Amino acid sequence: MNQGKIVAVITGVISIFLAVAYLVIVQLLDFRGEMIPAPTLEMIFNLL
């Protein structure tokens, strides 16, 4: 193998690793459940 092919293979492996890591992170964040909306000013004033 020449140096260009080695660099291409290493770059491809890194790219696939980053893609799989991204998908795992997205699945973990999605697994947390329903997203709770941020509190509004009205909710804060009701607590006071």
PyMOL commands that set and color helices and strands:
alter all, ss='L'
color gray80, all
select helices_A, chain A and resi 3-31+41-47
alter helices_A, ss='H'
color red, helices_A
deselect
rebuild
show_as cartoon
